[in-house]
Amino acid sequence: MSTQNKPQGMDEVVRNIRVEMARHDLTQAQLAERLGISQVAVSKRLRGVVPISVAELLRVAELLNVSAADLLRDAA
Protein backbone atom coordinates (compact mmCIF):
# COMPACT_ATOMS: atom_id res chain seq x y z
CA MET A 1 0.00 0.00 0.00
CA SER A 2 1.52 3.31 -0.96
CA THR A 3 1.57 6.23 1.41
CA GLN A 4 -1.04 7.95 -0.76
CA ASN A 5 -3.53 5.10 -0.23
CA LYS A 6 -2.87 4.64 3.50
CA PRO A 7 -5.98 5.36 5.56
CA GLN A 8 -5.84 8.65 7.44
CA GLY A 9 -4.59 8.17 10.97
CA MET A 10 -2.96 4.79 10.33
CA ASP A 11 0.50 6.09 11.24
CA GLU A 12 -0.80 7.08 14.68
CA VAL A 13 -2.51 3.71 15.19
CA VAL A 14 0.68 1.86 14.28
CA ARG A 15 2.70 4.13 16.56
CA ASN A 16 0.30 3.40 19.43
CA ILE A 17 0.53 -0.34 18.79
CA ARG A 18 4.33 -0.17 18.74
CA VAL A 19 4.37 1.83 22.01
CA GLU A 20 2.16 -0.75 23.71
CA MET A 21 4.22 -3.63 22.29
CA ALA A 22 7.35 -2.03 23.75
CA ARG A 23 5.62 -1.41 27.08
CA HIS A 24 4.77 -5.11 27.22
CA ASP A 25 8.20 -6.13 25.88
CA LEU A 26 6.43 -7.92 23.02
CA THR A 27 8.13 -8.65 19.70
CA GLN A 28 6.43 -8.82 16.32
CA ALA A 29 6.97 -12.59 16.36
CA GLN A 30 5.30 -12.92 19.76
CA LEU A 31 2.37 -10.74 18.72
CA ALA A 32 2.03 -12.75 15.53
CA GLU A 33 1.96 -16.03 17.44
CA ARG A 34 -0.77 -14.71 19.76
CA LEU A 35 -2.77 -13.42 16.80
CA GLY A 36 -2.37 -16.69 14.93
CA ILE A 37 -0.73 -15.04 11.92
CA SER A 38 2.84 -14.92 10.64
CA GLN A 39 5.45 -12.41 11.75
CA VAL A 40 5.59 -11.24 8.13
CA ALA A 41 1.84 -10.50 8.27
CA VAL A 42 2.31 -8.43 11.43
CA SER A 43 5.25 -6.61 9.85
CA LYS A 44 3.19 -5.75 6.76
CA ARG A 45 0.45 -4.30 8.94
CA LEU A 46 2.87 -2.27 11.03
CA ARG A 47 4.50 -0.91 7.86
CA GLY A 48 1.15 -0.02 6.30
CA VAL A 49 1.51 -2.46 3.41
CA VAL A 50 -1.66 -4.28 4.53
CA PRO A 51 -4.42 -2.43 6.39
CA ILE A 52 -5.27 -3.50 9.93
CA SER A 53 -8.85 -4.75 10.05
CA VAL A 54 -11.24 -3.74 12.81
CA ALA A 55 -11.26 -7.33 14.08
CA GLU A 56 -7.44 -7.37 14.18
CA LEU A 57 -7.34 -4.02 15.96
CA LEU A 58 -9.77 -5.29 18.60
CA ARG A 59 -7.73 -8.48 19.09
CA VAL A 60 -4.46 -6.53 19.33
CA ALA A 61 -6.02 -4.23 21.92
CA GLU A 62 -7.15 -7.25 23.92
CA LEU A 63 -3.72 -8.86 23.76
CA LEU A 64 -2.04 -5.62 24.83
CA ASN A 65 -4.59 -5.13 27.63
CA VAL A 66 -5.69 -1.72 26.33
CA SER A 67 -8.88 -0.47 24.72
CA ALA A 68 -9.27 -0.04 20.99
CA ALA A 69 -9.76 3.66 21.75
CA ASP A 70 -6.26 3.71 23.24
CA LEU A 71 -4.84 2.37 19.97
CA LEU A 72 -6.92 4.85 17.95
CA ARG A 73 -5.80 7.81 20.06
CA ASP A 74 -4.56 10.76 17.97
CA ALA A 75 -5.66 9.03 14.75
CA ALA A 76 -8.42 11.51 13.92
Backbone as JSON Lines, residues from 0, in Angstrom:
{"i":0,"aa":"M","n":[0.85,-1.16,0.0],"ca":[0.0,0.0,0.0],"c":[0.89,1.23,0.0]}
{"i":1,"aa":"S","n":[0.7,2.1,-0.92],"ca":[1.52,3.31,-0.96],"c":[1.05,4.28,0.11]}
{"i":2,"aa":"T","n":[1.9,5.23,0.41],"ca":[1.57,6.23,1.41],"c":[0.32,6.99,1.02]}
{"i":3,"aa":"Q","n":[0.11,7.21,-0.29],"ca":[-1.04,7.95,-0.76],"c":[-2.34,7.2,-0.47]}
{"i":4,"aa":"N","n":[-2.33,5.89,-0.45],"ca":[-3.53,5.1,-0.23],"c":[-3.71,4.68,1.22]}
{"i":5,"aa":"K","n":[-2.79,5.03,2.09],"ca":[-2.87,4.64,3.5],"c":[-4.02,5.4,4.16]}
{"i":6,"aa":"P","n":[-4.87,4.69,4.89],"ca":[-5.98,5.36,5.56],"c":[-5.47,6.45,6.51]}
{"i":7,"aa":"Q","n":[-6.21,7.55,6.56],"ca":[-5.84,8.65,7.44],"c":[-5.78,8.16,8.88]}
{"i":8,"aa":"G","n":[-4.74,8.53,9.58],"ca":[-4.59,8.17,10.97],"c":[-3.88,6.85,11.21]}
{"i":9,"aa":"M","n":[-3.57,6.11,10.15],"ca":[-2.96,4.79,10.33],"c":[-1.59,4.9,10.96]}
{"i":10,"aa":"D","n":[-0.83,5.93,10.64],"ca":[0.5,6.09,11.24],"c":[0.39,6.19,12.76]}
{"i":11,"aa":"E","n":[-0.61,6.92,13.24],"ca":[-0.8,7.08,14.68],"c":[-1.21,5.76,15.33]}
{"i":12,"aa":"V","n":[-2.08,5.01,14.66],"ca":[-2.51,3.71,15.19],"c":[-1.32,2.78,15.31]}
{"i":13,"aa":"V","n":[-0.51,2.72,14.27],"ca":[0.68,1.86,14.28],"c":[1.64,2.31,15.37]}
{"i":14,"aa":"R","n":[1.82,3.62,15.5],"ca":[2.7,4.13,16.56],"c":[2.19,3.7,17.93]}
{"i":15,"aa":"N","n":[0.88,3.8,18.15],"ca":[0.3,3.4,19.43],"c":[0.47,1.91,19.69]}
{"i":16,"aa":"I","n":[0.32,1.1,18.65],"ca":[0.53,-0.34,18.79],"c":[1.98,-0.62,19.16]}
{"i":17,"aa":"R","n":[2.91,0.04,18.47],"ca":[4.33,-0.17,18.74],"c":[4.69,0.26,20.18]}
{"i":18,"aa":"V","n":[4.12,1.36,20.64],"ca":[4.37,1.83,22.01],"c":[3.9,0.77,23.01]}
{"i":19,"aa":"E","n":[2.69,0.25,22.79],"ca":[2.16,-0.75,23.71],"c":[2.95,-2.07,23.62]}
{"i":20,"aa":"M","n":[3.39,-2.43,22.43],"ca":[4.22,-3.63,22.29],"c":[5.51,-3.46,23.1]}
{"i":21,"aa":"A","n":[6.11,-2.29,23.01],"ca":[7.35,-2.03,23.75],"c":[7.08,-2.04,25.25]}
{"i":22,"aa":"R","n":[5.96,-1.45,25.65],"ca":[5.62,-1.41,27.08],"c":[5.45,-2.81,27.65]}
{"i":23,"aa":"H","n":[4.97,-3.73,26.8],"ca":[4.77,-5.11,27.22],"c":[5.95,-6.01,26.84]}
{"i":24,"aa":"D","n":[7.01,-5.39,26.31],"ca":[8.2,-6.13,25.88],"c":[7.81,-7.27,24.94]}
{"i":25,"aa":"L","n":[6.98,-6.94,23.95],"ca":[6.43,-7.92,23.02],"c":[7.01,-7.7,21.63]}
{"i":26,"aa":"T","n":[7.57,-8.74,21.05],"ca":[8.13,-8.65,19.7],"c":[7.04,-8.87,18.66]}
{"i":27,"aa":"Q","n":[7.35,-8.54,17.42],"ca":[6.43,-8.82,16.32],"c":[6.14,-10.32,16.24]}
{"i":28,"aa":"A","n":[7.15,-11.13,16.42],"ca":[6.97,-12.59,16.36],"c":[6.03,-13.07,17.46]}
{"i":29,"aa":"Q","n":[6.18,-12.52,18.66],"ca":[5.3,-12.92,19.76],"c":[3.87,-12.46,19.52]}
{"i":30,"aa":"L","n":[3.71,-11.23,19.03],"ca":[2.37,-10.74,18.72],"c":[1.75,-11.6,17.63]}
{"i":31,"aa":"A","n":[2.52,-11.92,16.63],"ca":[2.03,-12.75,15.53],"c":[1.54,-14.1,16.04]}
{"i":32,"aa":"E","n":[2.33,-14.72,16.9],"ca":[1.96,-16.03,17.44],"c":[0.63,-15.93,18.19]}
{"i":33,"aa":"R","n":[0.47,-14.88,18.98],"ca":[-0.77,-14.71,19.76],"c":[-1.96,-14.39,18.88]}
{"i":34,"aa":"L","n":[-1.7,-13.73,17.74],"ca":[-2.77,-13.42,16.8],"c":[-3.09,-14.6,15.88]}
{"i":35,"aa":"G","n":[-2.18,-15.56,15.82],"ca":[-2.37,-16.69,14.93],"c":[-2.06,-16.38,13.48]}
{"i":36,"aa":"I","n":[-1.17,-15.4,13.27],"ca":[-0.73,-15.04,11.92],"c":[0.8,-15.05,11.91]}
{"i":37,"aa":"S","n":[1.38,-14.89,10.74],"ca":[2.84,-14.92,10.64],"c":[3.44,-13.59,11.07]}
{"i":38,"aa":"Q","n":[4.72,-13.64,11.4],"ca":[5.45,-12.41,11.75],"c":[5.49,-11.49,10.54]}
{"i":39,"aa":"V","n":[5.58,-12.04,9.35],"ca":[5.59,-11.24,8.13],"c":[4.26,-10.48,8.0]}
{"i":40,"aa":"A","n":[3.15,-11.15,8.34],"ca":[1.84,-10.5,8.27],"c":[1.75,-9.34,9.25]}
{"i":41,"aa":"V","n":[2.29,-9.51,10.45],"ca":[2.31,-8.43,11.43],"c":[3.18,-7.29,10.91]}
{"i":42,"aa":"S","n":[4.35,-7.62,10.39],"ca":[5.25,-6.61,9.85],"c":[4.58,-5.79,8.75]}
{"i":43,"aa":"K","n":[3.87,-6.46,7.86],"ca":[3.19,-5.75,6.76],"c":[2.14,-4.79,7.3]}
{"i":44,"aa":"R","n":[1.45,-5.18,8.35],"ca":[0.45,-4.3,8.94],"c":[1.11,-3.11,9.63]}
{"i":45,"aa":"L","n":[2.2,-3.36,10.33],"ca":[2.87,-2.27,11.03],"c":[3.62,-1.33,10.08]}
{"i":46,"aa":"R","n":[3.88,-1.78,8.87],"ca":[4.5,-0.91,7.86],"c":[3.47,-0.25,6.96]}
{"i":47,"aa":"G","n":[2.19,-0.62,7.12],"ca":[1.15,-0.02,6.3],"c":[0.98,-0.64,4.94]}
{"i":48,"aa":"V","n":[1.63,-1.77,4.7],"ca":[1.51,-2.46,3.41],"c":[0.14,-3.12,3.31]}
{"i":49,"aa":"V","n":[-0.33,-3.65,4.44],"ca":[-1.66,-4.28,4.53],"c":[-2.42,-3.55,5.62]}
{"i":50,"aa":"P","n":[-3.66,-3.13,5.35],"ca":[-4.42,-2.43,6.39],"c":[-4.76,-3.35,7.56]}
{"i":51,"aa":"I","n":[-4.87,-2.76,8.73],"ca":[-5.27,-3.5,9.93],"c":[-6.79,-3.49,9.96]}
{"i":52,"aa":"S","n":[-7.38,-4.67,10.02],"ca":[-8.85,-4.75,10.05],"c":[-9.35,-4.37,11.44]}
{"i":53,"aa":"V","n":[-10.63,-4.06,11.51],"ca":[-11.24,-3.74,12.81],"c":[-11.11,-4.93,13.75]}
{"i":54,"aa":"A","n":[-11.37,-6.12,13.25],"ca":[-11.26,-7.33,14.08],"c":[-9.83,-7.5,14.61]}
{"i":55,"aa":"E","n":[-8.84,-7.25,13.75],"ca":[-7.44,-7.37,14.18],"c":[-7.11,-6.31,15.23]}
{"i":56,"aa":"L","n":[-7.59,-5.09,15.01],"ca":[-7.34,-4.02,15.96],"c":[-7.92,-4.36,17.33]}
{"i":57,"aa":"L","n":[-9.13,-4.9,17.34],"ca":[-9.77,-5.29,18.6],"c":[-8.98,-6.4,19.29]}
{"i":58,"aa":"R","n":[-8.51,-7.37,18.52],"ca":[-7.73,-8.48,19.09],"c":[-6.39,-7.98,19.62]}
{"i":59,"aa":"V","n":[-5.73,-7.1,18.88],"ca":[-4.46,-6.53,19.33],"c":[-4.67,-5.77,20.63]}
{"i":60,"aa":"A","n":[-5.72,-4.98,20.7],"ca":[-6.02,-4.23,21.92],"c":[-6.21,-5.19,23.09]}
{"i":61,"aa":"E","n":[-6.94,-6.27,22.87],"ca":[-7.15,-7.25,23.92],"c":[-5.83,-7.87,24.38]}
{"i":62,"aa":"L","n":[-5.0,-8.24,23.42],"ca":[-3.72,-8.86,23.76],"c":[-2.79,-7.9,24.51]}
{"i":63,"aa":"L","n":[-2.9,-6.62,24.19],"ca":[-2.04,-5.62,24.83],"c":[-2.68,-5.04,26.09]}
{"i":64,"aa":"N","n":[-3.88,-5.54,26.42],"ca":[-4.59,-5.13,27.63],"c":[-4.87,-3.62,27.64]}
{"i":65,"aa":"V","n":[-5.28,-3.11,26.47],"ca":[-5.69,-1.72,26.33],"c":[-7.01,-1.71,25.56]}
{"i":66,"aa":"S","n":[-7.65,-0.57,25.51],"ca":[-8.88,-0.47,24.72],"c":[-8.53,-0.14,23.28]}
{"i":67,"aa":"A","n":[-9.46,-0.43,22.39],"ca":[-9.27,-0.04,20.99],"c":[-9.13,1.47,20.89]}
{"i":68,"aa":"A","n":[-9.85,2.19,21.74],"ca":[-9.76,3.66,21.75],"c":[-8.34,4.11,22.06]}
{"i":69,"aa":"D","n":[-7.65,3.38,22.94],"ca":[-6.26,3.71,23.24],"c":[-5.39,3.6,21.99]}
{"i":70,"aa":"L","n":[-5.63,2.56,21.2],"ca":[-4.84,2.37,19.97],"c":[-5.22,3.37,18.9]}
{"i":71,"aa":"L","n":[-6.45,3.87,18.94],"ca":[-6.92,4.85,17.95],"c":[-6.61,6.29,18.36]}
{"i":72,"aa":"R","n":[-6.09,6.47,19.55],"ca":[-5.8,7.81,20.06],"c":[-4.93,8.6,19.07]}
{"i":73,"aa":"D","n":[-5.29,9.83,18.85],"ca":[-4.56,10.76,17.97],"c":[-4.68,10.4,16.5]}
{"i":74,"aa":"A","n":[-5.54,9.45,16.15],"ca":[-5.66,9.03,14.75],"c":[-6.65,9.87,13.96]}
{"i":75,"aa":"A","n":[-7.38,10.72,14.62],"ca":[-8.42,11.51,13.92],"c":[-7.87,12.7,13.21]}
